[in-house]
Amino acid sequence: MKNEATGLKRIFSAYTFSMQGLKVCYQSEAAFRQEVWLSIILIPLAFYLRDGAVERVLLIAPVFLVLIVEILNSAIESVVDRIGDEYHILSGAAKDMGSAAVWLSLMLVVAVWLIILI
C-alpha cells in the first residue's frame, strides 16, 4: 500500500516509519543493541576527550556510520530470510557482504579513534 501523504504529513509519516524501524532493529538484533550501547558510551566520550568541533565530528560520525550499516545489514538479512530458508550461495553471499560492511565500519571507528587520540 503506497503512502499518499504529502507535506508535513508525509514527513511525520516517514519519521514514524523510521522510529518503527529503529525499534524493530533494537528488539530483534543483538549486534545493533550492542552497538547502540557502545555509541551511548563513545559519543559523550568524544565530547569529553576533545575540545575541537572537527575532532568531535570525526570521532562521532563513524559511530553513527556503524549504526547505519548495521541497520542496512539487518534489512538485507530480513529480506534474504523472507525469500526462504533453503541455502543458496547468493543468499549466503549477501549476508556475508552485509556482515563485512559492518566489520569495516567498526574498523573505521577503531582507526579514527586511535589516530585522533594518539
Residue pairs with C-beta under 8 A, 6 or more apart in sequence:
3 10
3 13
5 12
5 13
21 71
22 71
25 32
25 70
25 71
25 74
26 32
26 33
26 36
28 74
29 70
29 74
31 70
31 102
32 67
32 70
32 71
32 74
35 66
35 67
35 70
36 67
38 63
38 66
39 63
39 64
39 66
39 67
42 59
42 60
42 63
42 109
42 113
43 60
43 63
46 55
46 56
46 59
46 60
46 63
47 56
49 59
49 117
50 56
50 59
50 116
55 116
58 112
58 116
59 112
59 113
59 116
62 105
62 108
62 109
62 112
62 113
63 109
65 105
65 108
65 109
66 102
66 105
66 106
66 108
66 109
69 101
69 102
69 104
69 105
70 102
70 105
72 98
72 101
73 98
73 99
73 101
73 102
76 94
76 95
76 97
76 98
77 95
77 98
80 91
80 94
80 95
83 91
84 91
